[in-house]
Amino acid sequence: MTKNQPLHTFVSIAPFRTPFSSNSELRGEADNQDLLKGLKALAPLDEAFEINDVDWVFGYGTTQHDHVPNFFRPFAILTPKKTPPDPAVEACEIHIYDDGIGVMFLRWSNDICPRLVDSEELWTRLSTRFFAEIVKPVFDETIDVIEAQHNGASTFLKPSALILSTALTELPKEPYWVARAVLSPTASVFGRDMLEWVYSSPNTQPDPEDFLFAGSGNSFLVSPEQDRPTLLSDFYRAMSFCQFYASLVERYQLLFRSDFRSLKEQKVGGISHQLKDDVEARLDHLDFVNLQYERARAGFQGRRITLISTLLNAWGANAQLENTMGWATVLKKRLERDLQNRQIRQGRIIKALIAFVGGLSLLDLALILVNEASRHKDDGVPGLLDLVRNVPADFALYLAIIVLALAMFLTAFRE
């Protein structure tokens, strides 16, 4: 260990909403550079942050290559140009993904770490304060710039008119949540048993081959000195992917609950076309996300496979996805029921029109028969005109109208 390198590394991870959304379903790998240029063209962002391309290697080759679909790759990494005003923050980097999600990593100075290990609330408070004071003001200004650009051309979708997420006029005051991670060569950090810190149970017996221990919010990595830089890089890549995916699932749960309330407020068969189109777009995009997620999981290499599996299992990601898909199923059934009611209502209208036209035909036939019967001369051969000739014209007209009304009534009654 070098003289300036601390024995332990403390990192907080906070995913949050951003105003950066593009047509992610159509975005190709070459479009990443356009998004990067789009970020650099936003003056408030460019003044506050270094905007860099992602230096991770993708595709096939070594175990450092990940064959991950474009959607699950960040297209930029931001680092503050100025030294963070909070001396407790040693370094900050923000991974920018499509669909309006960013992941903030804060590495804490060694001076604050002894206090952090005993206070999860302090981690959250300091991370949220940094987000509110350093990140949110810049991104709020950026929202205004993107909105103004829509008078001409913009790389990003209009934040106030998003379909795949709620409209955004300013960033929320807090990130979605704050996760915590510690890297250390020893299982005891500042006198705290890190396995107990993760699992909330003392005397946990780990597998000797394990190097990551993950709970719902706390993660501990066993990192020998010589392996720490590589492990930290792998951890950032794996954690960034997991946080992006977990944020998407969380956002869809919130959106679908809101959509469900909106659908409940409208009558069956009377859902507005705009709401229907928005819900269907979100359902289709969720299918796209799931397909891309399956490809991404199959494309990771090396230790990142274990890191991702351990983190997602600890968070109950499968159960969260099942819940989200359950909401999707409820919404699909609601839309299907609305479509069926629309079809039934349209069928009633069509049948009523058919009955009306049929009744008019009977009326027309009655009038024709009455008219022909009045001009018919008795030829000694009994026929239909002889029968009609003895019926008053008014009676024939009234009878036809009654038949018309009866046909329409029976049509409506059967429905």
C-alpha positions, 0 to 999 in steps of 0.5 A: 500500500502506498503512503497516500493510499488509505487502508479502507475505501468508502463509497456511496452510490446514489441513482437519480433522475436526469433530464437526458432522454433520447429515442433509446429504442432506436439508438445505435452505438454510433449515436453515443457520440452524438449524445456526448456532444449534446451534453457538451453543448449544454453550457451549464453542464459543461461549465461545472463538469468534465464530460468524458466518454466511457473508457470501459471496453465493450465487445468481445476479447479479454475478460475486461470486455463486456458484450453489453447492449448499447442501452445498458452502457452509460454514454458519459461520465461526469466529474466536477471541474472544481474541488468539491466544497465538502472536504469529506468528499474525496472524489465524485463521478456521475454515470449518465444513462439514457432514459433519464437516469444517472448514477452518482458515486462519491468516494469519502475521505479517510477522515470521515470514514470512522464516523460513516461506518457507525452511521448509515444515516450520516452516509445518506445525509451527506450524499443527499446534501452533496446532490442537492448543493452540487448536482441538482442546481446545475441539472436544473439549469440544464433542463431550461436549456434543453427546453429552449433548444426545442425551438430549434433542434435538440439531441434530447427529448423535451423533459417536460413532455416525456412519455416513458417517465413523468414530465420533468421541470426540475430534479427531485430534491433527493436521489432515488436512494443511497447505497453504501460500499466499503473496500478493505483487506480486513473484515474489521474496519475501525473496530466494526465487523463488516459482515455484521454491518452487511448482514445484521447478524454476528458470527456469519461464516463466509465462503473463503472464495467470496470477495463481495458480501451484499445486503439490501443497501450495504456492500463489503468487498475484500480487496487485497492491496495489489488487487484494489484498483482492478476490483474497484473498477470492476465494482463501479462497472457492476454497481453502475449497471445494477443501479441503473436497472434497479432504478428503471424497475423502481420507476416503472412501479411508480409509473404503473401505479399512477397509470392504474389510478388514471385508468380507474378514474375513467369509465371502461370503454371511455379511456382517452386515446392519449392515456391509452397511447402513453400506457401502451408506449410504456408497456412496449418499452418495458418489454424492450428493457427486459430483452436488453437486460437479458442480453446484458446479463449474458454479456458480462465477463470476469468478476463482474458476473459474480458482482452483478449476481450477488448484488441483484440477488441481495436486492431481490431484483427478481421479485421486484421485476415480478411485481413490475410485470404484475402491474404491467399485466393488470394494465394490459387487462384493463386496456383489453377490457376497455377495447372489448367494451368499445367493440361491444358499443360499436357493435350495438351501433352497427346493429342498430343502424342495420335494423334501422335500414331494414325497417326503412326498407320495410316502410319503403316496401309498404308504401310501394305496395299501397301505391301499386295496389291503388292502381291495380285492376281486379283480374280475377286472380287473387294476389298480394296486391289484392290483399294490400288494396283493402288495407288503408294507406295510413294503416300500412304506414303505421304498421311499417313504423311499428315493425321498424321500432320493434326491430330496433327494440329487439336489437337493443334488448338482445345486447 
